[in-house]
Amino acid sequence: MSLRLHPVKSTAISHVPSAYVGLAGLRGDREWMIVDADRSMVSARELPALFGIRAQPVEQGDDGVPAVTLSAAGSSYTVRAEGPELKATMFTRPPMRVRGTAESASAWLEQVTGRAGLDVVWCAHPDERTLNPEFSRPDDRAAFQDGYPVTIASLASLRQLNAWIAESGGQPVTIDRFRPNIVIDGDVPFAEDAWAAVQIGGVRLRAAKPVDRCVMTLVDPADLSRGKEPIRTLSKHRKWDGKTWFCHHLIPDTEGEIRIGDPVVATG
């Protein structure tokens, strides 16, 4: 098993040996988001350069103000969530309350991405965000994750996907294309489709739904090159309801620390 955080949505992946699972997701995962001048989400879908930014949460001091350091191209910039409360939007969902920063990261972000008018906001009220009621309960919550608090991926499923890609003469893709939080191994590809819940160490997570994949998976996060995989192959083997599917969304039912090496027990 491996564990991954994305402290700022769409920025580089951070591999960690352990993580605290809260009701809104892994602590430190997608708690910050890049927004444009209208305070609408900007992701690597439209700005792949975000993949090149590393984000490191700063340990909170006595004032308890969250902060994060952004690093790229040999420079870094730290912002603190001590600005005013604002409204920001993700996709076409209703605006959500967020907190701005006291110091704007706009100039630094323009320097490293080439795009002006960007800034960073912090998810101040994950408890106010509602999830799709078809796959969640009224008290479920999330930070700035696309749909649900936690994403799990299977290396057995990846091996099958890459075998299908190879049949068409394509090059394999890495699990990083799918930006999961938790990566496990196993013997049966896509066994996760039938899960009802998964227990990792002492933490229980409910299976919500498979993850429908978007064009962001077409960008190799290592070199920002763009191709047709994995969407082309998923369209042949993992397409229904007009979408392609890989990985699975989870919703925490309990909180606690999980670590690499913890037992993973899935139930159908």
MOURZI-V205328 format. One record per residue. N is the residue number from 1. RES is the residue in one small letter. SS is DSSP state (@ for helix, = for strand, . for the rest). PSI is psi in degrees with one decimal (* if undefined). NEAR is the number of other C-alpha atoms within 8 Angstrom. Layout:
n:res:ss:psi:near
N:RES:SS:PSI:NEAR
N:RES:SS:PSI:NEAR
This chain:
n:res:ss:psi:near
1:m:.:142.4:9
2:s:=:156.6:10
3:l:=:137.1:14
4:r:=:139.3:11
5:l:=:154.4:13
6:h:.:83.2:14
7:p:.:-39.2:14
8:v:=:128.2:12
9:k:.:130.4:14
10:s:.:3.9:9
11:t:.:-177.4:14
12:a:.:153.0:12
13:i:.:137.6:10
14:s:=:119.2:9
15:h:=:131.6:8
16:v:=:150.9:9
17:p:.:-21.1:8
18:s:=:162.5:9
19:a:=:147.3:11
20:y:=:125.2:10
21:v:=:113.4:15
22:g:=:175.7:11
23:l:.:-24.3:13
24:a:.:9.0:13
25:g:=:-173.9:13
26:l:=:133.0:13
27:r:.:128.3:8
28:g:.:2.9:9
29:d:.:119.2:11
30:r:.:40.7:13
31:e:.:-10.6:12
32:w:=:155.8:12
33:m:=:143.3:14
34:i:=:134.3:13
35:v:=:160.3:14
36:d:.:-169.4:11
37:a:.:-23.2:8
38:d:.:5.8:6
39:r:.:40.9:9
40:s:=:143.6:11
41:m:=:137.5:12
42:v:.:123.9:10
43:s:.:176.8:11
44:a:.:-8.2:12
45:r:.:-46.6:7
46:e:.:-14.1:6
47:l:.:78.4:9
48:p:@:-20.1:12
49:a:@:-20.1:10
50:l:@:-27.8:12
51:f:@:-24.8:12
52:g:@:-1.2:10
53:i:.:127.1:11
54:r:=:138.6:12
55:a:=:132.5:13
56:q:=:113.6:8
57:p:=:141.4:10
58:v:=:133.0:8
59:e:.:129.2:6
60:q:.:139.3:9
61:g:.:-161.3:6
62:d:.:-25.4:4
63:d:.:-11.8:5
64:g:.:16.3:6
65:v:.:121.9:9
66:p:.:146.3:10
67:a:=:157.7:12
68:v:=:142.0:11
69:t:=:126.0:12
70:l:=:135.5:11
71:s:=:137.5:11
72:a:=:148.1:10
73:a:.:37.0:5
74:g:.:7.0:5
75:s:=:165.4:6
76:s:=:162.6:8
77:y:=:133.2:9
78:t:=:133.5:8
79:v:=:150.8:12
80:r:=:139.0:12
81:a:.:65.3:13
82:e:.:24.8:9
83:g:.:-168.3:10
84:p:.:160.2:8
85:e:=:136.2:8
86:l:=:176.9:8
87:k:=:132.5:9
88:a:=:157.9:13
89:t:=:145.8:12
90:m:.:124.3:9
91:f:.:-132.4:6
92:t:.:17.7:5
93:r:.:162.1:6
94:p:.:148.9:6
95:p:.:146.3:8
96:m:=:149.8:9
97:r:=:131.6:11
98:v:=:172.9:13
99:r:=:131.4:14
100:g:.:-179.5:13
101:t:.:153.8:14
102:a:.:-31.3:10
103:e:.:126.9:7
104:s:.:137.6:9
105:a:.:9.5:11
106:s:@:-48.8:10
107:a:@:-40.8:8
108:w:@:-43.9:8
109:l:@:-36.9:13
110:e:@:-38.5:12
111:q:@:-40.5:8
112:v:@:-18.6:9
113:t:@:-19.9:9
114:g:.:4.3:7
115:r:.:129.7:8
116:a:.:161.8:8
117:g:.:12.3:8
118:l:.:156.1:13
119:d:=:-178.4:12
120:v:=:138.1:12
121:v:=:158.7:13
122:w:=:142.4:12
123:c:.:95.3:13
124:a:.:-23.3:7
125:h:.:64.5:9
126:p:@:-23.6:10
127:d:@:-14.4:10
128:e:@:-11.0:7
129:r:.:128.5:10
130:t:.:145.8:11
131:l:.:170.1:13
132:n:.:116.0:7
133:p:.:-16.5:8
134:e:.:-26.6:4
135:f:.:12.8:8
136:s:.:176.1:10
137:r:.:161.1:7
138:p:.:-30.1:7
139:d:.:6.5:6
140:d:.:154.1:12
141:r:.:171.2:14
142:a:.:162.3:16
143:a:.:-120.5:13
144:f:.:19.4:10
145:q:.:150.4:10
146:d:.:-50.2:4
147:g:.:-43.6:8
148:y:.:164.3:13
149:p:.:-36.8:16
150:v:=:142.4:14
151:t:=:132.3:12
152:i:=:143.3:13
153:a:=:151.7:14
154:s:=:128.5:14
155:l:@:-27.1:11
156:a:@:-40.9:12
157:s:@:-38.6:11
158:l:@:-41.2:11
159:r:@:-40.8:9
160:q:@:-43.5:9
161:l:@:-46.6:10
162:n:@:-30.9:11
163:a:@:-41.9:8
164:w:@:-41.9:9
165:i:@:-42.6:14
166:a:@:-34.1:10
167:e:@:-27.5:7
168:s:.:8.1:6
169:g:.:13.7:6
170:g:.:170.9:8
171:q:.:144.9:7
172:p:.:154.8:7
173:v:.:159.0:8
174:t:.:163.7:6
175:i:@:-20.3:10
176:d:@:-22.7:8
177:r:@:-26.7:12
178:f:@:-6.0:9
179:r:.:48.9:7
180:p:.:164.1:13
181:n:.:-38.0:12
182:i:=:129.0:12
183:v:=:126.0:12
184:i:=:168.9:10
185:d:.:171.8:8
186:g:.:-175.1:8
187:d:.:-23.0:5
188:v:.:114.0:7
189:p:.:137.0:11
190:f:.:24.5:8
191:a:@:-27.8:7
192:e:@:-20.2:8
193:d:@:-28.7:8
194:a:@:3.4:6
195:w:.:146.6:11
196:a:.:-31.3:10
197:a:=:163.4:12
198:v:=:135.3:13
199:q:=:123.6:12
200:i:=:112.4:12
201:g:.:-124.2:9
202:g:.:12.5:8
203:v:=:131.2:14
204:r:=:131.5:12
205:l:=:135.4:13
206:r:=:137.6:11
207:a:=:125.5:12
208:a:=:-63.1:12
209:k:=:161.8:9
210:p:=:164.4:10
211:v:=:123.9:9
212:d:=:132.6:8
213:r:.:147.6:12
214:c:.:-175.9:6
215:v:@:-14.6:8
216:m:@:-28.4:9
217:t:@:-12.2:12
218:l:@:-11.6:12
219:v:=:125.2:12
220:d:.:115.3:10
221:p:.:-15.6:12
222:a:.:-41.8:4
223:d:.:4.3:5
224:l:.:13.1:10
225:s:.:153.4:7
226:r:=:137.2:7
227:g:.:-159.6:6
228:k:.:-12.6:7
229:e:.:148.4:11
230:p:.:0.6:10
231:i:@:-39.0:13
232:r:@:-46.6:8
233:t:@:-38.3:12
234:l:@:-32.9:12
235:s:@:-26.3:10
236:k:@:-32.7:7
237:h:@:-20.9:6
238:r:.:52.7:10
239:k:=:126.3:11
240:w:=:160.6:6
241:d:.:28.8:4
242:g:.:10.4:5
243:k:=:162.3:9
244:t:=:149.6:12
245:w:=:134.1:11
246:f:=:138.7:11
247:c:=:177.3:13
248:h:=:139.8:14
249:h:=:139.8:15
250:l:=:152.8:15
251:i:=:122.1:15
252:p:=:133.3:16
253:d:.:-24.7:9
254:t:.:166.1:10
255:e:.:159.3:11
256:g:=:174.1:9
257:e:=:136.4:10
258:i:=:152.0:13
259:r:=:152.7:10
260:i:.:131.3:9
261:g:.:-12.9:5
262:d:.:145.3:9
263:p:.:142.4:7
264:v:=:119.1:8
265:v:=:117.4:7
266:a:=:145.6:9
267:t:=:145.1:7
268:g:.:*:6
